[in-house]
Amino acid sequence: MMKRNFLKASLLILLGSYAAAGLSACNTVEGAGRDVKATGSSIEDSAARAKN
């Protein structure tokens, strides 16, 4: 019985860790997306200035 409780607790900890990692990855990807967007905007602005 105790072994079963240990397995349940271990599974819950493992799933919680995966969930936390997944949620933090979403924030990281969102931040990277903003950085890429800002870089693209800078390139567009530079191209527009060079064209004129």
Z-matrix of the N, CA and C atoms (Angstrom, degrees):
N
C 1 1.452
C 2 1.520 1 110.39
N 3 1.325 2 116.46 1 -40.95
C 4 1.454 3 120.03 2 -178.14
C 5 1.522 4 110.85 3 -67.93
N 6 1.328 5 115.76 4 -35.29
C 7 1.462 6 120.45 5 178.66
C 8 1.530 7 109.77 6 -63.41
N 9 1.319 8 116.35 7 -38.86
C 10 1.461 9 121.26 8 179.98
C 11 1.529 10 110.73 9 -65.20
N 12 1.326 11 117.43 10 -41.79
C 13 1.468 12 121.20 11 178.00
C 14 1.529 13 110.71 12 -64.57
N 15 1.333 14 116.17 13 -38.23
C 16 1.456 15 120.63 14 178.27
C 17 1.528 16 110.44 15 -63.80
N 18 1.333 17 116.95 16 -41.70
C 19 1.457 18 121.10 17 179.00
C 20 1.529 19 111.28 18 -64.87
N 21 1.329 20 117.01 19 -41.15
C 22 1.464 21 120.84 20 177.54
C 23 1.523 22 111.08 21 -62.83
N 24 1.313 23 116.16 22 -44.91
C 25 1.468 24 120.29 23 179.85
C 26 1.525 25 110.45 24 -64.37
N 27 1.318 26 116.49 25 -41.59
C 28 1.464 27 120.26 26 178.73
C 29 1.517 28 111.09 27 -63.31
N 30 1.323 29 116.63 28 -41.85
C 31 1.456 30 121.11 29 178.90
C 32 1.529 31 111.02 30 -63.66
N 33 1.316 32 117.06 31 -43.22
C 34 1.462 33 120.55 32 178.80
C 35 1.531 34 111.49 33 -63.30
N 36 1.312 35 116.95 34 -40.92
C 37 1.461 36 120.57 35 178.29
C 38 1.529 37 110.22 36 -64.92
N 39 1.311 38 116.50 37 -42.51
C 40 1.461 39 121.03 38 179.86
C 41 1.528 40 110.91 39 -64.04
N 42 1.318 41 117.05 40 -46.03
C 43 1.461 42 120.34 41 178.70
C 44 1.526 43 111.78 42 -64.66
N 45 1.316 44 116.21 43 -38.52
C 46 1.467 45 119.96 44 177.03
C 47 1.517 46 111.47 45 -64.06
N 48 1.310 47 116.16 46 -38.52
C 49 1.472 48 120.05 47 177.99
C 50 1.517 49 110.99 48 -65.11
N 51 1.330 50 116.53 49 -43.47
C 52 1.467 51 119.98 50 177.77
C 53 1.526 52 111.09 51 -62.72
N 54 1.318 53 116.88 52 -40.89
C 55 1.460 54 120.29 53 179.60
C 56 1.528 55 110.68 54 -64.20
N 57 1.314 56 116.94 55 -43.63
C 58 1.466 57 120.57 56 179.24
C 59 1.523 58 110.91 57 -63.76
N 60 1.316 59 116.76 58 -41.86
C 61 1.472 60 120.18 59 178.52
C 62 1.521 61 110.53 60 -64.78
N 63 1.307 62 116.79 61 -40.59
C 64 1.468 63 120.65 62 179.16
C 65 1.515 64 112.08 63 -63.81
N 66 1.313 65 116.54 64 -42.49
C 67 1.463 66 119.91 65 -179.84
C 68 1.525 67 111.70 66 -68.03
N 69 1.313 68 117.06 67 -38.56
C 70 1.463 69 118.81 68 178.92
C 71 1.518 70 110.29 69 -70.47
N 72 1.322 71 117.98 70 -31.29
C 73 1.467 72 120.92 71 177.46
C 74 1.523 73 110.16 72 -66.19
N 75 1.313 74 117.68 73 -35.75
C 76 1.469 75 120.10 74 178.13
C 77 1.525 76 109.98 75 -61.28
N 78 1.319 77 116.71 76 -43.62
C 79 1.457 78 119.62 77 178.58
C 80 1.519 79 111.19 78 -64.47
N 81 1.308 80 117.17 79 -38.55
C 82 1.453 81 121.35 80 179.79
C 83 1.524 82 110.74 81 -65.87
N 84 1.310 83 117.06 82 -44.48
C 85 1.463 84 121.17 83 179.58
C 86 1.526 85 110.14 84 -65.49
N 87 1.309 86 116.64 85 -39.20
C 88 1.467 87 120.13 86 178.46
C 89 1.524 88 110.14 87 -62.30
N 90 1.316 89 117.10 88 -43.54
C 91 1.467 90 120.82 89 178.53
C 92 1.519 91 111.56 90 -64.92
N 93 1.324 92 117.03 91 -40.03
C 94 1.460 93 120.85 92 177.96
C 95 1.526 94 110.03 93 -64.67
N 96 1.314 95 116.95 94 -38.38
C 97 1.465 96 120.80 95 177.40
C 98 1.520 97 111.64 96 -62.18
N 99 1.320 98 116.06 97 -40.61
C 100 1.474 99 119.09 98 177.13
C 101 1.524 100 111.01 99 -64.46
N 102 1.327 101 116.93 100 -39.72
C 103 1.464 102 120.95 101 178.97
C 104 1.525 103 110.99 102 -63.55
N 105 1.328 104 116.82 103 -43.56
C 106 1.463 105 120.76 104 179.07
C 107 1.526 106 110.32 105 -64.26
N 108 1.311 107 116.52 106 -40.24
C 109 1.462 108 120.68 107 179.12
C 110 1.528 109 110.49 108 -63.66
N 111 1.317 110 117.28 109 -43.32
C 112 1.465 111 121.12 110 178.98
C 113 1.524 112 110.66 111 -64.11
N 114 1.325 113 116.89 112 -39.60
C 115 1.464 114 120.38 113 177.94
C 116 1.521 115 110.51 114 -64.39
N 117 1.322 116 117.12 115 -43.24
C 118 1.472 117 121.15 116 177.57
C 119 1.512 118 111.55 117 -61.29
N 120 1.313 119 117.42 118 -40.73
C 121 1.467 120 120.62 119 178.29
C 122 1.522 121 110.95 120 -64.18
N 123 1.312 122 117.27 121 -39.45
C 124 1.467 123 120.98 122 178.23
C 125 1.523 124 110.82 123 -64.29
N 126 1.314 125 116.82 124 -41.48
C 127 1.467 126 120.51 125 178.57
C 128 1.525 127 110.62 126 -64.79
N 129 1.331 128 117.02 127 -42.57
C 130 1.467 129 120.23 128 177.67
C 131 1.520 130 111.20 129 -61.52
N 132 1.326 131 117.47 130 -42.89
C 133 1.463 132 120.90 131 179.04
C 134 1.520 133 110.93 132 -63.47
N 135 1.320 134 117.31 133 -42.78
C 136 1.466 135 120.88 134 179.26
C 137 1.518 136 110.53 135 -64.31
N 138 1.321 137 117.72 136 -40.44
C 139 1.453 138 121.40 137 178.71
C 140 1.525 139 111.38 138 -65.30
N 141 1.320 140 115.89 139 -39.43
C 142 1.473 141 119.39 140 179.34
C 143 1.524 142 110.76 141 -66.28
N 144 1.335 143 117.64 142 -39.83
C 145 1.469 144 121.18 143 178.50
C 146 1.534 145 110.55 144 -66.91
N 147 1.312 146 117.60 145 -39.17
C 148 1.458 147 121.31 146 -179.34
C 149 1.535 148 111.00 147 -69.15
N 150 1.305 149 116.28 148 -31.40
C 151 1.475 150 121.60 149 -179.42
C 152 1.526 151 110.91 150 -69.66
N 153 1.325 152 117.20 151 -33.67
C 154 1.482 153 121.08 152 -176.59
C 155 1.469 154 111.20 153 -87.97
